[in-house]
Amino acid sequence: MENFSERYYNVFDTRRVDVDKFYQNDAKLVWNGIELNGRDAITKHLVSLPTTRHQIQALDFFPMKGSLLFRSLVRAQISSFEDLF
């Protein structure tokens, strides 16, 4: 899981348009209470966010029937606070 997380956040921070490769077509992501359904919706949302740099603090995962729930705690540095507004 650690190698996956490092690769994911590296792509997220440096080549965000390629983050879609980490999601299946029917993936679901809950981002700050907003439910995003499908790879295209997830990618569109993530690409719209300000530039970031992540540092992984903790990882956890929960095997589920037919899938895996993955949770990470990261510290993110946003390129510009003004980008948020």
LINURUR-V101583 format. One record per backbone hydrogen bond with DSSP energy under -0.5 kcal/mol. NH is the residue of the N-H (numbers start at 1). CO is the residue of the C=O. If there is no record, write none. Layout:
nh:NH co:CO
nh:NH co:CO
//
This chain:
nh:5 co:1
nh:6 co:2
nh:7 co:3
nh:8 co:4
nh:9 co:5
nh:10 co:6
nh:11 co:7
nh:12 co:8
nh:13 co:9
nh:14 co:10
nh:15 co:11
nh:18 co:15
nh:19 co:16
nh:21 co:18
nh:22 co:19
nh:23 co:20
nh:27 co:24
nh:29 co:36
nh:31 co:29
nh:31 co:34
nh:32 co:30
nh:34 co:31
nh:35 co:33
nh:36 co:29
nh:36 co:34
nh:38 co:27
nh:38 co:36
nh:39 co:25
nh:42 co:38
nh:43 co:39
nh:44 co:40
nh:45 co:41
nh:46 co:42
nh:47 co:43
nh:48 co:44
nh:49 co:46
nh:53 co:77
nh:55 co:75
nh:57 co:73
nh:58 co:73
nh:60 co:71
nh:62 co:69
nh:64 co:67
nh:67 co:64
nh:69 co:62
nh:70 co:68
nh:71 co:60
nh:73 co:58
nh:74 co:72
nh:75 co:55
nh:76 co:74
nh:77 co:53
nh:78 co:76
nh:79 co:51
nh:83 co:80
nh:84 co:81
nh:85 co:82
//
